[in-house]
């Protein structure tokens, strides 16, 4: 491939991204009038948010439905052709429908449109034509701004599908924020993979109280080393009146090697150690350990009492790396 060919390909990519980006910006500056009412209607829905579309619009509808479902709004995609052959029974009173068609004249949607009208099911329509059949049938009309498709012939769905996807994301996020959706709820719908790991709480990964290598401040170092060896974390916590007051690490052992066996745990320990709370994100604990070049953190409650221990290996096994 020549340099001229590479430059031409990059120019095409830049043109597509610029065209679509300008269209999304234009929509952000002039959101459809029914956007906020549509969000309120979604929040008021007792059943599910049903999305439907055909072709490229169908692919976009599936993605929007998935985004709703993963952010606390029960949702499902219904294929319009399958709906005409029995799946209309999936769309029930109490649901809300979001129907997508750039032209607003998609023949495959006619049975769903008739069904939701018959059972008085609220409908949100997303289309590029405000005077289309679909828009006229909808209670909430989300009109896409006029913008050229990004392909050279101006016909392949590119800008229009990007606008629809972005508008669907805006609906889902606005609904999520109005609902007060929390990170821990988000993890419920994303238990697997790196995203689930990043949303894990320290309490979900830590070792419990029975595994803790704890000693009193007056404990001789000979006994402290036995505890450290038995618990196998390479660390010991020093407690006083039930609270964590210090930590003994391998570094503390090396720094006191000359007189180690003459000392008590309290004399060797690093005071005011770094700790983490059970409700903190495990990713935060991982960041603390990485920044301070340590391999474990004691987990303490609001009163400073040790309730667990999180080792960097626990974070790595959970996929936080």
MARVOLO-111699 format. One record per residue (C-alpha): residue number from 1; residue in one letter; x, y, z. Coordinates in pm, whole numbers, plus 50000, padded with zeros to 5 digits. Example, Ala and Ser with C-alpha at 12.3 -4.5 7.8 and 13.67 -1.06 7.14 Angstrom:
2
 volo fivo    c1    c2    c3
    1    a 51230 49550 50780
    2    s 51367 49894 50714
# end
This chain:
321
 volo fivo    c1    c2    c3
    1    x 50000 50000 50000
    2    x 50137 50337 49898
    3    x 50150 50646 50115
    4    x 49886 50809 49894
    5    x 49651 50514 49949
    6    x 49705 50529 50324
    7    x 49635 50901 50322
    8    x 49316 50850 50123
    9    x 49191 50586 50369
   10    x 49266 50813 50664
   11    x 49088 51100 50493
   12    x 48779 50885 50443
   13    x 48781 50781 50808
   14    x 48821 51141 50920
   15    x 48533 51251 50696
   16    x 48301 50982 50835
   17    x 48385 51059 51196
   18    x 48354 51434 51141
   19    x 48019 51400 50965
   20    x 47875 51177 51235
   21    x 48028 51379 51517
   22    x 47880 51702 51386
   23    x 47538 51539 51366
   24    x 47557 51415 51726
   25    x 47665 51761 51842
   26    x 47374 51919 51656
   27    x 47133 51680 51828
   28    x 47286 51756 52169
   29    x 47230 52126 52111
   30    x 46868 52075 52008
   31    x 46727 51766 52176
   32    x 46382 51649 52062
   33    x 46105 51830 52253
   34    x 45963 51502 52380
   35    x 46292 51375 52523
   36    x 46227 51461 52889
   37    x 45861 51345 52879
   38    x 45979 51018 52724
   39    x 46223 50964 53012
   40    x 45945 51028 53264
   41    x 45721 50781 53079
   42    x 45995 50517 53095
   43    x 46036 50576 53468
   44    x 45662 50537 53517
   45    x 45650 50207 53327
   46    x 45546 49914 53548
   47    x 45637 49649 53293
   48    x 45921 49640 53043
   49    x 46054 49879 52783
   50    x 46007 49697 52452
   51    x 46222 49799 52156
   52    x 46168 49704 51796
   53    x 46304 49783 51453
   54    x 46407 49607 51134
   55    x 46743 49589 50958
   56    x 47003 49835 51090
   57    x 46738 49992 51313
   58    x 46680 49649 51464
   59    x 47048 49609 51550
   60    x 47046 49950 51715
   61    x 46725 49865 51901
   62    x 46882 49548 52041
   63    x 47177 49746 52174
   64    x 46958 50013 52332
   65    x 46743 49744 52495
   66    x 47056 49583 52638
   67    x 47172 49917 52777
   68    x 46837 49975 52946
   69    x 46841 49626 53099
   70    x 47194 49666 53234
   71    x 47115 50000 53397
   72    x 46807 49901 53596
   73    x 46523 49932 53342
   74    x 46366 49595 53249
   75    x 46377 49577 52872
   76    x 46348 49338 52578
   77    x 46381 49344 52201
   78    x 46095 49212 51990
   79    x 46163 49142 51623
   80    x 45881 49299 51420
   81    x 45853 49006 51178
   82    x 45834 48757 51465
   83    x 45583 48983 51637
   84    x 45348 48937 51341
   85    x 45368 48561 51391
   86    x 45289 48533 51760
   87    x 45543 48742 51949
   88    x 45299 49030 51988
   89    x 45198 48848 52304
   90    x 45532 48963 52450
   91    x 45408 49323 52440
   92    x 45164 49366 52726
   93    x 44963 49643 52893
   94    x 45196 49804 53146
   95    x 45486 49797 52900
   96    x 45622 50088 52698
   97    x 45743 50054 52340
   98    x 46024 50232 52160
   99    x 45993 50179 51784
  100    x 46277 50279 51553
  101    x 46257 50355 51181
  102    x 46458 50626 51009
  103    x 46196 50663 50737
  104    x 45905 50611 50973
  105    x 45735 50402 50706
  106    x 45874 50055 50781
  107    x 45601 49812 50680
  108    x 45716 49544 50925
  109    x 45625 49769 51219
  110    x 45258 49807 51126
  111    x 45136 49513 51336
  112    x 45318 49634 51647
  113    x 45183 49985 51592
  114    x 44829 49849 51568
  115    x 44879 49626 51872
  116    x 45004 49902 52102
  117    x 44721 50130 51988
  118    x 44463 49859 52058
  119    x 44588 49797 52413
  120    x 44675 50160 52488
  121    x 45044 50083 52536
  122    x 45260 50401 52536
  123    x 45483 50441 52232
  124    x 45806 50633 52182
  125    x 45908 50670 51818
  126    x 46257 50749 51688
  127    x 46264 50860 51325
  128    x 46415 51114 51091
  129    x 46076 51217 50949
  130    x 45838 51403 51181
  131    x 45543 51361 50943
  132    x 45582 50985 50899
  133    x 45321 50721 50983
  134    x 45526 50602 51280
  135    x 45562 50948 51427
  136    x 45194 51026 51387
  137    x 45106 50711 51582
  138    x 45343 50782 51875
  139    x 45276 50966 52199
  140    x 45643 51064 52231
  141    x 45822 51170 51914
  142    x 46200 51180 51908
  143    x 46292 51331 51573
  144    x 46649 51292 51454
  145    x 46806 51612 51317
  146    x 46854 51633 50941
  147    x 47209 51524 50864
  148    x 47381 51363 50565
  149    x 47477 50998 50577
  150    x 47854 50958 50600
  151    x 47894 50727 50301
  152    x 48002 50870 49965
  153    x 47670 50786 49798
  154    x 47468 50925 50086
  155    x 47248 50617 50120
  156    x 47403 50361 50356
  157    x 47272 50400 50713
  158    x 47567 50557 50892
  159    x 47497 50897 51044
  160    x 47133 50805 51104
  161    x 47219 50489 51296
  162    x 47485 50671 51497
  163    x 47230 50936 51592
  164    x 46976 50672 51691
  165    x 47229 50483 51902
  166    x 47346 50801 52073
  167    x 46988 50908 52142
  168    x 46914 50565 52289
  169    x 47218 50592 52515
  170    x 47100 50937 52625
  171    x 46756 50795 52711
  172    x 46905 50507 52910
  173    x 47153 50722 53102
  174    x 46900 50995 53177
  175    x 46661 50728 53305
  176    x 46937 50566 53510
  177    x 47031 50894 53675
  178    x 46671 50991 53747
  179    x 46622 50649 53901
  180    x 46926 50694 54126
  181    x 47094 50378 53997
  182    x 47399 50291 54210
  183    x 47734 50131 54117
  184    x 47661 49823 54328
  185    x 47335 49775 54138
  186    x 47526 49806 53812
  187    x 47756 49524 53921
  188    x 47452 49301 53983
  189    x 47389 49305 53609
  190    x 47761 49278 53521
  191    x 47901 49004 53747
  192    x 48149 48872 53495
  193    x 48460 49004 53327
  194    x 48674 49305 53401
  195    x 48379 49541 53448
  196    x 48236 49322 53723
  197    x 48575 49301 53889
  198    x 48621 49679 53885
  199    x 48289 49718 54064
  200    x 48366 49460 54332
  201    x 48368 49581 54689
  202    x 48657 49503 54922
  203    x 48420 49297 55139
  204    x 48352 49066 54845
  205    x 48720 48977 54794
  206    x 48878 49006 55138
  207    x 48974 48727 55377
  208    x 48752 48723 55687
  209    x 48835 48771 56056
  210    x 48934 48408 56110
  211    x 49223 48442 55864
  212    x 49372 48756 56015
  213    x 49734 48749 56144
  214    x 49684 48962 56455
  215    x 49903 49004 56760
  216    x 49904 49231 57065
  217    x 50160 49510 57091
  218    x 50346 49332 57372
  219    x 50373 49000 57182
  220    x 50740 48891 57145
  221    x 50864 48889 56788
  222    x 50941 48517 56817
  223    x 50570 48450 56860
  224    x 50478 48714 56602
  225    x 50689 48539 56337
  226    x 50501 48216 56407
  227    x 50168 48393 56348
  228    x 50298 48549 56026
  229    x 50416 48210 55905
  230    x 50091 48033 55991
  231    x 49871 48290 55816
  232    x 50095 48311 55507
  233    x 50022 48672 55413
  234    x 50372 48805 55488
  235    x 50220 49059 55721
  236    x 50091 49090 56078
  237    x 49856 49340 56234
  238    x 49922 49485 56578
  239    x 49609 49552 56783
  240    x 49544 49744 57100
  241    x 49202 49742 57266
  242    x 49066 49579 56954
  243    x 49187 49848 56715
  244    x 49458 49816 56453
  245    x 49750 50035 56562
  246    x 50030 49902 56345
  247    x 50141 49659 56078
  248    x 50452 49446 56053
  249    x 50569 49371 55699
  250    x 50878 49206 55552
  251    x 51032 49552 55529
  252    x 50987 49607 55902
  253    x 51156 49274 55971
  254    x 51458 49366 55760
  255    x 51491 49710 55917
  256    x 51501 49557 56267
  257    x 51698 49242 56187
  258    x 51991 49321 56420
  259    x 51775 49322 56734
  260    x 51458 49157 56605
  261    x 51429 48877 56859
  262    x 51472 49121 57146
  263    x 51175 49334 57040
  264    x 50800 49317 57086
  265    x 50554 49346 56798
  266    x 50468 49702 56896
  267    x 50833 49809 56876
  268    x 50880 49674 56524
  269    x 50546 49770 56370
  270    x 50487 50063 56137
  271    x 50234 50284 56313
  272    x 49925 50441 56148
  273    x 49926 50190 55860
  274    x 49733 50233 55539
  275    x 49396 50058 55557
  276    x 49079 50023 55353
  277    x 48709 49998 55440
  278    x 48487 49699 55350
  279    x 48255 49913 55137
  280    x 48533 50067 54930
  281    x 48586 49942 54578
  282    x 48849 49672 54542
  283    x 48992 49876 54254
  284    x 49064 50155 54504
  285    x 49245 49910 54730
  286    x 49448 49787 54433
  287    x 49547 50145 54353
  288    x 49657 50208 54713
  289    x 49869 49892 54714
  290    x 50027 49975 54378
  291    x 50101 50336 54472
  292    x 50264 50237 54801
  293    x 50434 49920 54677
  294    x 50268 49697 54933
  295    x 50101 49362 54883
  296    x 49825 49360 55142
  297    x 49585 49593 55323
  298    x 49402 49540 55647
  299    x 49031 49609 55621
  300    x 48892 49801 55918
  301    x 48548 49914 56030
  302    x 48450 50268 56127
  303    x 48607 50223 56473
  304    x 48938 50101 56333
  305    x 48881 49736 56426
  306    x 49028 49487 56175
  307    x 48756 49288 55999
  308    x 48945 49147 55702
  309    x 49256 49148 55488
  310    x 49288 49203 55115
  311    x 49596 49072 54935
  312    x 49701 49192 54592
  313    x 49670 48833 54470
  314    x 49299 48843 54557
  315    x 49260 49142 54328
  316    x 49457 48977 54048
  317    x 49249 48659 54070
  318    x 48933 48871 54043
  319    x 49061 49022 53718
  320    x 49150 49370 53841
  321    x 49487 49385 53670
# end
